[in-house]
Amino acid sequence: MDHVKKYLIWALIGFATVMSMVLSTSALRYVNYPTQILARSCKPIPVMLFSVILAKESYPLYRYMVVGGICIGVSLFFIGQAALKSGKYQANGSTGGLDENLMGYLLLLGSLAMDGVCNGLQQRLKVLDKPSEEKFMLMVNLTGSIFLMAYLGVYYEQEVLPALEYMRALPRVTFLVFGCAVSACLGTIFIFKTVAQYGTLVLSILTTTRKFFTLLFSVFWNGHQMSTTMWSGVFVVFGALFYDVYRKYFNSLSDFFAFVHSKLSHRKKVE
């Protein structure tokens, strides 16, 4: 593989990684955390799309059905949220807020597009160059760090200085930030091992399943209001994801029940 082309792909992956993070974080100024989590749960859609375009991947029919289910679920959630906000504004005699909500959705859409580009290029590089897990992790983090430092340099006064002042005023925050950084580093190791061994679509499904429990925790912990339509959307999205896992590992319901029965039988023997 041509070295210039290879390093260009690494640079594009780093850029897409940083932009995905920046856009997703910026969206929290306009939408609440559960909305961000559910929107990010659509990650398999751009991952599949850009893997087909950039890496020439092919997927079975049920994977497209899963993606369709995710689209329907997210649509239900956003429709329910719009109706909830509209009712609040009418009760307050106000029509504001909807434009800000739209800006949040656009930022999340851009973040998902960057995820798709990043994962498609990773899948293509995995086929063309076959990098080791360690090299994969090093190059993505290195190129991403370069772009992140450039971004912070441009927005130093707007982003970096207020953050440093905030951490100086609240020393406990520094400890929490450090803890998050250590956790992220450890998680990155498992992420890149998963990408190297199983591919980007499997990773996106695993991380999305994790987000389901994050969303539920956030709703109950912070007391976010959720309508019936929004809850329906949540369960459609994650029902589609769990169906994807079921189809991947079991050919039929009988196989699934046989698997459960074997595990229960083994447990009884052990006891």
Beta strands, then each sheet from edge to edge (+ up, - down):
end
